[in-house]
């Protein structure tokens, strides 16, 4: 196959990621991927909001106000739940790409598009021309192509994931949120840790190899491995993911205590 345009390269780079996401949907239902655009990448940004508009100013004000309406919650609780939802869907394509094919679509602020609503589901994310990091051994890595970042090994690949997801994206959103409401960093990073573990565990049957080592590796690479405890149920062989922080959903008008919550 000859790839002649950047669009062709992007489609080829993301093909295994989209395929794995569809397999997750088949196994677990469409709700497992409902926070992502069906095609993952959108070419027309009409109706979408650049993620860079949400990290401060009026864009962040509207985002957090909509979260308050969605959950009928106090401002700090709504912000915590908006972060939990946002960080989960933001990380999911990169996690699936790493675990499934060692191809990581990088969620840079300028390459992520968002829509959100005061109704369920709260938000949906899409990518627009993201860079895709892959290993030097990948078939697409042999020739320099626009939008492709070639890295030597898994560690370098995960370094790119941390840079794009945390340093260049979620750090900015966290700073904006914490400038508006009183929320600890540990509470917010705990939601990311829980989301990473649950997302990869849900994809266990859709990606190669045992999933627990992958979860441990990714959490360690992101520097959030101390915020969840993951144990194996000897009876079922399944994983139990227990948070060491709380997302504050128990304070909602209709309280919710998540499975694995630290307040149980």
N, C-alpha and C positions, 0 to 999 in steps of 0.2 A: 504494500500500500504506500503510495506516494502522498506525503502531506505537503500541501502547497501553500496554505494560508495559516495565520495564527489561529483562526477559528478551528481549522482541521487539527492542528496540534493540540489545542485545548480539549477538543472533543475526544481525541485519542488518549490524552493524558488522564482524563477523568472517567473514561469508559468503565474501568473496573470498580471505581468508587460508586458510580451510579448503579451498576449491576448489583453490587453488594447491598446497597440501600434498598433496592427493589426486592432482593431476597429477604432482607429483614422484614419488609412490609408483608411479603407473602407468608412468612412464618408467624408474625406477631400481629398482623393487621395494619391498616393504613395509619392508625393513630401513632404507630412507632416512628413514622416519618412525617407526620402532619405539619411539623414546624419548619419544613424545608420545601422550597419550590419543587414541583414534580420533576423538572428537568435539572434541578440543582443550579444550573447557570441560566440567567436570563440576559437576552441581548438588548431588550427595550426596557429602560429604567422607569418608564412612565408608571406612576402609581406606587413606586417604591421610594424609600427614603435612604440616602446613603448613611451607613453606620456612623460616619464621622460627624453627622449632624446631631447625634444623640448624646454625645459625651459632655456637652456643656450648653449653656445658653438656653434659648427658647425651646430648642429641640429636646433637651433633657427635661425641661419643665413639663412639656406636653407628654413626654413618655412616662414620667413618674405620675403625673396627674391621671393619665389613662389607667395606669396600674392601680391607683387608689380606687377608681371607679370599678375596675374589673373585679377586684377582690373585696371591695367595701371595707378596706383596711386602713389602719393608721399609716401615716406617711412612711415611717421607717419600715413597717412590716411590708407594705406594698412594694417599696424599693427592694427589699430583700427577696421577695418572690419574683419580681421582675428580673432581677439579676440571676436568680436560679434558673428561670426559664430561658433567658437570653443566652447565658453562658453554656447551657446544655446544647441548644440547637446550633450555636456558633461553633462549638467544638466538634460536634458529631461528624461532619464530613471528613475533617482531618483525622479523627480517630479511626473511622472506618477505612479511610485510605491507607493509613499506616498499618493497621492490623491486617487488612485484606490483601494489599498489594505493594506496600512500601511506597505508595504515591500519596503525597500529602498536599492537598489544596490549602494554601496558606490564607487564613482569614484576616488579611490586612484591613484596616479601617476603610480604606478607599476602594476595596474590592468586595465589600459586603453590602447588601441591600436589605432593607427591613420594611415590613408592614406590621402594624399592631392595631388592636381593637380593644374596647372595653368589654367585649364579649369573648366567650370561649370559642376557639383557641385564642390566646392572648396575642401571639405573634407568629410570623413566618419569616424565614430568612432565605436569601438567595445569594449566589456569587456572581460577580461580573468580572470577567477576565482575570481570574486569580493566577498568581504564580503557582506552579506545582513542583514541589521538591521530590526528587527520586534518587535512587542509588545509581552509582556508576555502572552497575551490572544490568540495569534496566534496558530493555531493547530500544526504548525511545531516547536513551541517554547518549547514544553513540555519536550523534551529530548535534552541534549546538543549534538549539531551536528557541524562538522567542517564547517567553513564558515558562521555560523549564529551568529549574535549578538542580544541578547535579551535585550530589554529596557522596562522600567516600564510604560512609558506613552508617549503621543505625544511630549511633550517638550523634553524629552530625545532622542526621535527618530530624531527630528529636530536638536538637538545639534550634533548628529552624522552626519547628512547631512551637516551641516555647517562646521564641522571639516574636513570631507573628501573633500567636494567640494571647500571650500574657503581656510581654513587654510593650508591644506595639498596639495592643487593642484593649484588653481587659483592664490593664493598669490605668488607662485613661478614663474608662467608664467608671471604675471604682473611685478614682479621685473625684470625678464629677458627682457621683452619688453621695460620697462621704462629705462633700462640701455642702450638701443639702440636708442630710438626715444623719442621726447618730447611729452608726453601724460600725462594728468592729471588722477589721480586715479578716480575722480568723473566721467569723461567721460567713463572710462572702466567699473566701477561698474554700471553706468547708463545703459549700454548695457545689463549687466546681469539682472538688475531689469526688464527692458523691456522684455527681453527674457523669464524670469520666468513667468511674467504676461501673455504674449501672448501664451506660451506653455500650461499653465493651462487652459486658456480660450478656446483654441482650443480643449482641451480634455473634455470640460464641459459636453458634451452629452455621454461621455464614462466612466465617473466616477460617483460615488454616491454623492448625496447631492448638495446644491447650491455651485457654484464655487467661488464666490466673497469672502466669509469668508476664504476659503482655500488659495486663492491668498494673501489676507491680512496677514494671519498667516505665510505663508512661507516667504514672503518678510520681515516681521518683524523679524522672526527667523534668517534670513540671514543678518539682519542689513542694508537693502537697500530699506526700504519702503519709504524713503523720496525722492527717485529718479524718481518716477512715480506718476502721478495722475490718479486715476481710478474712472470714473463716470458712472452712469447708464443712458442710453437714455430712457426717460419716454415713448417715442412713440413706441420703439421696444423692450424695456426691455434688450437690448444688452449692452455690456460694451464698453466704449471708454477708451483706454489706451494712456495717453499722457506722453511723456518723459519730464524730466526736463534737460536733457543733449542731445547732438547730437552725432551721430556715425560718422559724417563727410562725409557721402555719397554724400552730396550736392556739394562737391568739385571735384567729379570725372569728367573725360572728358565728360561723358554723365551724368550730374547731376541727382541725385535721392534724393527726399525729402520724407522720410517715412511718412506714415499716423501716426499722433500723434506726429510728430517731434516738438521740441520746437521752431524751427525757422519759422514754418508756420505762 
